[in-house]
């Protein structure tokens, strides 16, 4: 089981909300998905600690919960940063150097695709196409789109968000 590099910071209030969700769905057929979806809404992601609470309260083996969390793209086991950095790896962007952009983003932030910086400021997520092929390669930071950039532009762009 992959554990996030960001310490879990769940609150007592979040845990109480999760327990209420589990109690609301307990005994319902097919309740695991709604519980997991609501848990992710509460915490923003599904870390091991949250999966363990769900397992303990429902009696569903944690292996099953983990399997669902890793199978469905809607679930994340890592928190999202205040600024999500997305590098498009669609064909047009990739051909124009998006692979190098991603490597530079990972180097500058010290994390890999799918991870969050320990301070919670940035997370990296690749995507396949953002529909801006004329601007290739494209990187999006917190909703701001940067096109026709090179790996050399990455440190300056990310510095704007620190």
C-alpha positions as CSV (number, residue, x, y, z in Angstrom):
1,X,0.0,0.0,0.0
2,X,1.5,3.3,-1.1
3,X,1.5,5.9,1.7
4,X,1.4,9.6,1.0
5,X,4.5,11.7,1.6
6,X,2.2,14.3,3.3
7,X,1.3,13.5,7.0
8,X,-2.3,12.7,7.6
9,X,-4.0,15.7,9.2
10,X,-7.6,14.4,9.8
11,X,-9.6,16.2,12.4
12,X,-12.0,14.8,15.0
13,X,-14.8,16.7,13.3
14,X,-14.0,14.9,10.0
15,X,-13.9,11.5,11.7
16,X,-17.3,12.2,13.3
17,X,-18.7,13.1,9.9
18,X,-17.3,9.9,8.4
19,X,-18.7,7.8,11.2
20,X,-22.1,9.5,10.6
21,X,-21.9,8.6,6.9
22,X,-21.0,5.0,7.7
23,X,-23.9,4.8,10.2
24,X,-26.3,6.2,7.6
25,X,-25.3,3.6,5.0
26,X,-24.6,0.6,7.3
27,X,-26.4,-2.5,6.2
28,X,-27.4,-1.1,2.8
29,X,-26.5,-3.3,-0.2
30,X,-23.8,-1.7,-2.3
31,X,-23.0,0.9,0.3
32,X,-19.2,0.8,0.0
33,X,-18.9,3.1,-3.0
34,X,-21.2,5.9,-1.5
35,X,-19.3,5.7,1.8
36,X,-15.9,6.0,0.0
37,X,-17.2,8.9,-2.2
38,X,-18.5,10.7,0.8
39,X,-15.3,10.0,2.7
40,X,-13.3,11.5,-0.1
41,X,-15.6,14.6,0.0
42,X,-14.9,15.0,3.7
43,X,-11.1,14.5,3.6
44,X,-10.3,15.5,0.0
45,X,-8.7,12.1,-0.6
46,X,-8.7,8.5,0.8
47,X,-5.5,7.9,2.9
48,X,-4.9,4.6,4.6
49,X,-6.2,6.0,7.9
50,X,-9.6,6.7,6.4
51,X,-9.7,3.4,4.6
52,X,-9.0,1.7,8.0
53,X,-11.9,3.5,9.7
54,X,-14.2,2.4,6.9
55,X,-12.9,-1.2,7.2
56,X,-13.2,-1.2,11.0
57,X,-16.7,0.2,11.0
58,X,-18.2,-1.8,8.1
59,X,-16.3,-5.1,8.6
60,X,-15.2,-4.9,4.9
61,X,-11.6,-6.1,4.5
62,X,-9.2,-3.2,3.9
63,X,-7.8,-5.0,0.9
64,X,-11.2,-4.7,-0.8
65,X,-11.4,-1.0,0.0
66,X,-7.9,-0.4,-1.2
67,X,-8.6,-2.3,-4.4
68,X,-11.6,-0.1,-5.1
69,X,-9.7,3.1,-4.2
70,X,-6.9,2.2,-6.7
71,X,-9.1,0.9,-9.4
72,X,-11.4,3.8,-9.9
73,X,-9.9,7.1,-11.2
74,X,-12.4,9.1,-9.1
75,X,-10.5,8.2,-5.9
76,X,-7.2,9.7,-4.9
77,X,-5.0,8.3,-2.1
78,X,-2.8,11.4,-2.1
79,X,-4.0,14.9,-1.0
80,X,-4.2,17.6,-3.7
81,X,-2.0,20.6,-3.3
82,X,-3.4,24.2,-3.0
83,X,-2.1,24.5,-6.6
84,X,-2.6,21.5,-8.9
85,X,0.0,21.3,-11.6
86,X,-1.2,19.5,-14.7
87,X,1.1,18.7,-17.6
88,X,-0.7,17.6,-20.8
89,X,0.9,14.4,-22.3
90,X,-1.4,14.3,-25.3
91,X,0.2,13.6,-28.6
92,X,0.7,17.3,-29.7
93,X,2.1,18.3,-26.3
94,X,4.3,15.2,-26.0
95,X,5.8,15.7,-29.4
96,X,6.6,19.3,-28.5
97,X,8.4,18.5,-25.3
98,X,5.8,17.8,-22.5
99,X,7.9,14.9,-21.2
100,X,10.7,17.3,-20.5
101,X,8.3,19.7,-18.9
102,X,7.0,17.0,-16.6
103,X,10.6,16.0,-15.6
104,X,11.4,19.6,-14.8
105,X,8.2,20.1,-12.7
106,X,9.1,16.9,-10.8
107,X,12.7,18.1,-10.3
108,X,11.7,21.6,-9.1
109,X,9.0,20.4,-6.7
110,X,10.8,17.2,-5.5
111,X,7.8,15.0,-6.1
112,X,6.5,12.7,-8.8
113,X,3.3,12.6,-10.8
114,X,0.3,11.9,-8.5
115,X,2.1,13.2,-5.4
116,X,1.8,16.3,-3.3
117,X,4.6,18.4,-1.8
118,X,5.0,17.9,2.0
119,X,3.9,21.5,2.6
120,X,0.7,20.9,0.7
121,X,1.3,23.7,-1.8
122,X,1.7,21.8,-5.0
123,X,0.5,18.5,-6.5
124,X,1.3,17.1,-9.9
125,X,-1.2,15.3,-12.2
126,X,-0.7,14.5,-15.8
127,X,-3.5,14.5,-18.3
128,X,-3.9,13.2,-21.8
129,X,-5.4,16.3,-23.6
130,X,-6.7,19.7,-22.6
131,X,-7.9,20.7,-26.0
132,X,-5.3,23.4,-26.5
133,X,-3.1,21.6,-29.1
134,X,-2.2,24.9,-30.8
135,X,-0.5,26.0,-27.6
136,X,1.5,22.7,-27.2
137,X,3.2,22.0,-24.9
138,X,0.7,23.0,-22.2
139,X,1.0,23.1,-18.4
140,X,-1.8,24.3,-16.1
141,X,-1.1,25.6,-12.6
142,X,-4.1,26.2,-10.4
143,X,-6.3,26.8,-13.4
144,X,-3.9,29.2,-15.2
145,X,-2.9,27.8,-18.6
146,X,0.7,28.2,-19.9
147,X,1.4,27.3,-23.5
148,X,4.3,27.1,-25.8
149,X,6.7,26.8,-22.8
150,X,10.0,25.0,-22.3
151,X,11.5,23.2,-19.3
152,X,13.5,26.3,-18.7
153,X,10.3,28.3,-18.1
154,X,9.0,25.9,-15.4
155,X,11.0,27.2,-12.3
156,X,9.9,30.8,-13.0
157,X,6.2,29.8,-13.5
158,X,6.1,27.7,-10.3
159,X,7.9,30.5,-8.3
160,X,4.8,32.7,-8.9
161,X,2.7,30.4,-6.8
162,X,5.1,30.1,-3.8
